[in-house]
Amino acid sequence: MPKVTDTLKRIEGPPDTRGGTAPVPLGVLITGFAAMVTVTLGTLVTQLLYAYGGAGGMTPGCEAELTVTIGKEEQLVTGALGVCNVVRGFVSPTETALLWLGVILGLTAAVVGWAAFKRMPSRRMRNQCIAGAVVGIQAIAIAGVIFWFRSGDVFAFARNFLNFGLLQDSLSGFVRGARNTLQLALVGEMGGIIVGLLLAVLVISKHRVVRAPARVYINFFRGTPLIWQLSFFSFAFSLGFNMRLEAFALATFVFVLNTGAYAAEVFRAGIESIERGQMEAARSLGMSYLQAMRYAIVPQAVRRVIPPLMNEFVILIKDTALIVVLGLSAAQLDIYGFARQGAAASFNATFFTASALAYLAVTLPLIRLVNYVETRLRSGLTGRVG
């Protein structure tokens, strides 16, 4: 005899996994997004109003705060009027009211959403409660950052990080630094790929005496900081072997060795991800182990390791900043080295702001390219080569 619950299920139909909505979850969702819009869009609108809404010209207080001494002359930072309006917008009563309203709305969405989502009868209602609560918490976090930023000396930040007038005639230096940075990273990555592929073949060998030296190499270069490796090899060549290598050449050599260790692990994982049957099929055709690796396994593995190798290249671009410990000539300075030199000469950190923008200009297109290639080449990693 069927149970009563089974009969009821047949009458009511399948359980509601999607379902409609209700006032509480919908209200939580709307409140959470209202908090985010109030904090972000409200801040943006306030800034636009103060920038273009006739909030007034340069006040004496702003002029005094944004005046810097360059050489023996006093002058306003570049875009002083705009900076003044930005600061006035951040500390305005309108901005304060919008931030507190966003915090209240976000807190309401977070509390109600987390308290009610377990009692919701459908997946859609639960998702709405969770989404509204999370967005509300994010709005509170953004408001907190804005409160923290404007509680400090915003004018001092503008003088020391946004005085772009100091960057006049510096474009050629940053372009040269970007070229040197890319050259170091590209040569280091290409050499590291060659070294890494050779090491990977040794690491997956069945013979311990073949694996051991490669594993020692990989563990050493992965287990010690890159800045230590640069310093160690600099002293090793100059003092230990009395060899005078240029700092740029020495840095390239160390980057090749370091990248090779990381590329070896990437290649090893790629090779071991190829199905065991591929090796068996190649050996059954009469190929030797090395021939099977060369013609069957490695070509397939290379396709799978392209995205992580490109990620390593992006990381290496940023790691090139560590060559500052070697002492480069003016023509060999990378992006960070040129910015550090400019900041030391001007006692102003605007050069570091410009260097961050320069790094982003180089790395962001590469990151997008990595994501695109990874999407195109994504495939499952199954099996293991024996």
For each residue, the residues with C-beta under 8 A, 3 or more apart:
1:
2: 6 7
3: 6 7
4: 7 8
5: 8 9
6: 2 3 9 10
7: 2 3 4 10 11
8: 4 5 11 12
9: 5 6 12 13
10: 6 7 13
11: 7 8
12: 8 9
13: 9 10
14: 17
15:
16: 19 121 122 123
17: 14 122 123
18: 122 123 124
19: 16 121 122 123 124 125
20: 122 124
21: 25 26 124 125 128
22: 25 26 120 125
23: 26 27
24: 27 28 112 116 120 125 129
25: 21 22 28 29 113 116 117 120 124 125 126 128 129 132
26: 21 22 23 29 30 128
27: 23 24 30 31 112
28: 24 25 31 32 109 112 113 116 128 129 132 133
29: 25 26 32 33 109 128 129 131 132
30: 26 27 33 34 132
31: 27 28 34 35 105 108 109 112 132 136
32: 28 29 35 36 105 106 109 110 113 131 132 133 134 135 136 139
33: 29 30 36 37 132 135
34: 30 31 37 38 105
35: 31 32 38 39 102 103 104 105 106 108 109 135 136 139 140
36: 32 33 39 40 102 106 135 136 138 139 142
37: 33 34 40 41 42
38: 34 35 41 42 98 101 102 105 139
39: 35 36 42 43 98 99 102 103 106 139 142 143 146
40: 36 37 43 44 139 142
41: 37 38 44 45
42: 37 38 39 45 46 95 98 99 101 102
43: 39 40 46 47 95 98 99 146
44: 40 41 47 48
45: 41 42 48 49
46: 42 43 49 50 89 92 94 95 98
47: 43 44 50 51 85 86 89 90
48: 44 45 51 52 53
49: 45 46 52 53 55 89 94
50: 46 47 53 55 85 86 88 89 92
51: 47 48 55 82 85 86 89
52: 48 49
53: 48 49 50
54:
55: 49 50 51 85 88 89
56: 59
57: 81
58: 62 63 80 81 84
59: 56 62 63 84
60: 63 64
61: 64 65
62: 58 59 65 66 80 83 84 87 88 155
63: 58 59 60 66 67 76 80 84
64: 60 61 67
65: 61 62 155 159
66: 62 63 76 77 80 83 84 155 158 159
67: 63 64 74 75 76 77
68: 74 75 76 77 159 163 348
69: 72 73 74
70: 73 74 75 165 166 346
71:
72: 69
73: 69 70
74: 67 68 69 70
75: 67 68 70 165
76: 63 66 67 68 80
77: 66 67 68 80 83 158 159 162 163 164 165
78: 162 163 164 165
79: 82 83 162 164
80: 58 62 63 66 76 77 83 84
81: 57 58 84 85
82: 51 79 85 86
83: 62 66 77 79 80 86 87 155 158 162
84: 58 59 62 63 66 80 81 87 88
85: 47 50 51 55 81 82 88 89
86: 47 50 51 82 83 89 90
87: 62 83 84 90 91 154 155 158
88: 50 55 62 84 85 91 92
89: 46 47 49 50 51 55 85 86 92 95
90: 47 86 87 95 146 149 150 154
91: 87 88 95 96 150 154
92: 46 50 88 89 95 96
93: 96 97
94: 46 49 97 98
95: 42 43 46 89 90 91 92 98 99 146 150
96: 91 92 93 99 100
97: 93 94 100 101
98: 38 39 42 43 46 94 95 101 102
99: 39 42 43 95 96 102 103 143 146 147
100: 96 97 103 104 143
101: 38 42 97 98 104 105
102: 35 36 38 39 42 98 99 105 106 139 140 142 143
103: 35 39 99 100 106 107 139 140 143
104: 35 100 101 107 108
105: 31 32 34 35 38 101 102 108 109 136 139
106: 32 35 36 39 102 103 109 110 135 136 137 138 139 140 143
107: 103 104 110 111 136 140
108: 31 35 104 105 111 112 136
109: 28 29 31 32 35 105 106 112 113 132 133 135 136
110: 32 106 107 113 114 133 136 137 140
111: 107 108 114 115 133
112: 24 27 28 31 108 109 115 116 129 133
113: 25 28 32 109 110 116 117 129 130 132 133 134 136
114: 110 111 117 129 133
115: 111 112
116: 24 25 28 112 113 119 120 129
117: 25 113 114 120 125 126 129 130 133
118: 126
119: 116
120: 22 24 25 116 117 125 126 129
121: 16 19 125
122: 16 17 18 19 20 125 126
123: 16 17 18 19 126 127
124: 18 19 20 21 25 127 128
125: 19 21 22 24 25 117 120 121 122 128 129
126: 25 117 118 120 122 123 129 130
127: 123 124 130 131
128: 21 25 26 28 29 124 125 131 132
129: 24 25 28 29 112 113 114 116 117 120 125 126 132 133
130: 113 117 126 127 133 134
131: 29 32 127 128 134 135
132: 25 28 29 30 31 32 33 109 113 128 129 135 136
133: 28 32 109 110 111 112 113 114 117 129 130 136 137
134: 32 113 130 131 137 138
135: 32 33 35 36 106 109 131 132 138 139
136: 31 32 35 36 105 106 107 108 109 110 113 132 133 139 140
137: 106 110 133 134 140 141
138: 36 106 134 135 141 142
139: 32 35 36 38 39 40 102 103 105 106 135 136 142 143
140: 35 102 103 106 107 110 136 137 143 144
141: 137 138 144 145
142: 36 39 40 102 138 139 145 146
143: 39 99 100 102 103 106 139 140 146 147
144: 140 141 147 148
145: 141 142 148 149
146: 39 43 90 95 99 142 143 149 150
147: 99 143 144 150 151
148: 144 145 151 152
149: 90 145 146 152 154
150: 90 91 95 146 147 154
151: 147 148
152: 148 149 156 157
153: 156 157
154: 87 90 91 149 150 157 158
155: 62 65 66 83 87 158 159
156: 152 153 159 160
157: 152 153 154 160 161 162
158: 66 77 83 87 154 155 161 162 163
159: 65 66 68 77 155 156 162 163 348
160: 156 157 163 348 349 350
161: 157 158 349 350 352 353
162: 77 78 79 83 157 158 159 350 353
163: 68 77 78 158 159 160 166 348 350
164: 77 78 79 167 350 354
165: 70 75 77 78 168
166: 70 163 170 342 346 348 350 351
167: 164 170 171 342 350 351 354
168: 165
169: 172
170: 166 167 173 174 338 342 351 354
171: 167 174 175
172: 169 175 176
173: 170 176 177 333 338 342
174: 170 171 177 178 335 338 339 354 355 358
175: 171 172 178 179
176: 172 173 179 180 331 333 338
177: 173 174 180 181 333 334 335 336 337 338 339 355 358
178: 174 175 181 182 335 358 361 362
179: 175 176 182 183
180: 176 177 183 184 248 332 333 334 335
181: 177 178 184 185 317 320 334 335 362
182: 178 179 185 186 317 362
183: 179 180 186 187
184: 180 181 187 188 248 251 252 255 320 323 334
185: 181 182 188 189 255 313 316 317 320
186: 182 183 189 190 313
187: 183 184 190 191 252 255 256
188: 184 185 191 192 252 255 256 258 259 316 320
189: 185 186 192 193 255 259 309 312 313 316
190: 186 187 193 194
191: 187 188 194 195 252 255 256 259 260
192: 188 189 195 196 255 256 257 258 259 260 262 263 312 316
193: 189 190 196 197 259 260 263 309
194: 190 191 197 198 260
195: 191 192 198 199 256 257 259 260 263 264
196: 192 193 199 200 259 260 261 262 263 264 265 266 267
197: 193 194 200 201 263 264 267 298
198: 194 195 201 202
199: 195 196 202 203 214 217 218 260 261 263 264 267
200: 196 197 203 204 263 264 265 266 267 268 271
201: 197 198 204 205 271 293
202: 198 199 205 210 211 213 214
203: 199 200 211 214 215 218 264 268
204: 200 201 211 268 271 272 385
205: 201 202 210 211
206:
207: 210 211
208: 211 212
209: 212
210: 202 205 207 213 214
211: 202 203 204 205 207 208 214 215
212: 208 209 215 216
213: 202 210 216 217
214: 199 202 203 210 211 217 218 264
215: 203 211 212 218 219
216: 212 213 219 220
217: 199 213 214 220 221 261
218: 199 203 214 215 221 222 261 264 265
219: 215 216 222 223
220: 216 217 223 224 261
221: 217 218 224 229 257 258 260 261 262
222: 218 219 261 262 265
223: 219 220
224: 220 221 228 229
225: 228 229
226: 229 230 254 258 319 322
227: 230 231 322 325
228: 224 225 231 232
229: 221 224 225 226 232 233 254 257 258
230: 226 227 233 234 250 251 254 322 323 325 326
231: 227 228 234 235 325
232: 228 229 235 236
233: 229 230 236 237 250 253 254
234: 230 231 237 238 247 250 325 326
235: 231 232 238 239 240
236: 232 233 239 240 241
237: 233 234 240 241 243 244 245 250
238: 234 235 241 242 243 244 245
239: 235 236 242
240: 235 236 237
241: 236 237 238
242: 238 239
243: 237 238
244: 237 238
245: 237 238 249 250 253
246: 249 250 332
247: 234 250 251 323 326 327 328 329 332
248: 180 184 251 252 323 328 332
249: 245 246 252 253
250: 230 233 234 237 245 246 247 253 254 326
251: 184 230 247 248 254 255 320 323 326
252: 184 187 188 191 248 249 255 256
253: 233 245 249 250 256 257
254: 226 229 230 233 250 251 257 258
255: 184 185 187 188 189 191 192 251 252 258 259 316 319 320
256: 187 188 191 192 195 252 253 259 260
257: 192 195 221 229 253 254 260 261
258: 188 192 221 226 229 254 255 261 262
259: 188 189 191 192 193 195 196 255 256 262 263 312 316
260: 191 192 193 194 195 196 199 221 256 257 263 264
261: 196 199 217 218 220 221 222 257 258 264 265
262: 192 196 221 222 258 259 265 266 312
263: 192 193 195 196 197 199 200 259 260 266 267 309 312
264: 195 196 197 199 200 203 214 218 260 261 267 268
265: 196 200 218 222 261 262 268 269
266: 196 200 262 263 269 270 305 308 309 312
267: 196 197 199 200 263 264 270 271 301 305
268: 200 203 204 264 265 271 272
269: 265 266 272 273 305 381
270: 266 267 273 274 301 302 304 305
271: 200 201 204 267 268 274 293 297 298 301 385
272: 204 268 269 384 385
273: 269 270 301 304 381 382 383 384
274: 270 271 278 279 297 300 301 383 385
275: 278 382 383
276: 279 280 383 384 385 386
277: 280 281 383
278: 274 275 281 282 296 297 300 385
279: 274 276 282 283 292 296 297 385 386
280: 276 277 283 284
281: 277 278 284 285 296
282: 278 279 285 287 291 292 295 296 297
283: 279 280 286 287 289 292
284: 280 281
285: 281 282
286: 283
287: 282 283 291 292 295 296
288: 291 292
289: 283 292 293
290: 293 294
291: 282 287 288 294 295
292: 279 282 283 287 288 289 295 296 297
293: 201 271 289 290 296 297 298
294: 290 291 298
295: 282 287 291 292 299
296: 278 279 281 282 287 292 293 299 300
297: 271 274 278 279 282 292 293 300 301 385
298: 197 271 293 294 301 302
299: 295 296 302 303
300: 274 278 296 297 303 304
301: 267 270 271 273 274 297 298 304 305
302: 270 298 299 305 306
303: 299 300 306 377 379
304: 270 273 300 301 377 379 381
305: 266 267 269 270 301 302 308 309
306: 302 303 309 310 373 377
307: 310 311 370 373 374 377
308: 266 305 311 312
309: 189 193 263 266 305 306 312 313
310: 306 307 313 314 366 369 370 373
311: 307 308 314 315 370
312: 189 192 259 262 263 266 308 309 315 316
313: 185 186 189 309 310 316 317 366
314: 310 311 317 318 363 366 367 370
315: 311 312 318 319
316: 185 188 189 192 255 259 312 313 319 320
317: 181 182 185 313 314 320 359 362 363 366
318: 314 315 321 359 363
319: 226 255 315 316 322
320: 181 184 185 188 251 255 316 317 323 334 336
321: 318 324 334 335 336 337
322: 226 227 230 319 325
323: 184 230 247 248 251 320 326 328 334 337
324: 321 328 334 336 337 340
325: 227 230 231 234 322
326: 230 234 247 250 251 323
327: 247
328: 247 248 323 324 332 333 334 337
329: 247 332 333
330: 333 341
331: 176
332: 180 246 247 248 328 329 337
333: 173 176 177 180 328 329 330 337 338 341
334: 177 180 181 184 320 321 323 324 328 337 338
335: 174 177 178 180 181 321 338 339 355 358 359 362
336: 177 320 321 324 339 340 355
337: 177 321 323 324 328 332 333 334 340 341
338: 170 173 174 176 177 333 334 335 341 342 351 355
339: 174 177 335 336 342 343 351 352 354 355 358
340: 324 336 337 343 344 351 352
341: 330 333 337 338 344 345
342: 166 167 170 173 338 339 345 346 351
343: 339 340 346 347 348 349 350 351 352
344: 340 341 347
345: 341 342
346: 70 166 342 343 350 351
347: 343 344
348: 68 159 160 163 166 343 351
349: 160 161 343 352 353
350: 160 161 162 163 164 166 167 343 346 353 354
351: 166 167 170 338 339 340 342 343 346 348 354 355
352: 161 339 340 343 349 355 356
353: 161 162 349 350 356 357
354: 164 167 170 174 339 350 351 357 358
355: 174 177 335 336 338 339 351 352 358 359
356: 352 353 359 360
357: 353 354 360 361
358: 174 177 178 335 339 354 355 361 362
359: 317 318 335 355 356 362 363
360: 356 357 363 364
361: 178 357 358 364 365
362: 178 181 182 317 335 358 359 365 366
363: 314 317 318 359 360 366 367
364: 360 361 367 368
365: 361 362 368 369
366: 310 313 314 317 362 363 369 370
367: 314 363 364 370 371
368: 364 365 371 372
369: 310 365 366 372 373
370: 307 310 311 314 366 367 373 374
371: 367 368 374 375
372: 368 369 375 376
373: 306 307 310 369 370 376 377
374: 307 370 371 377 378
375: 371 372 378
376: 372 373
377: 303 304 306 307 373 374
378: 374 375
379: 303 304
380:
381: 269 273 304
382: 273 275
383: 273 274 275 276 277
384: 272 273 276
385: 204 271 272 274 276 278 279 297
386: 276 279
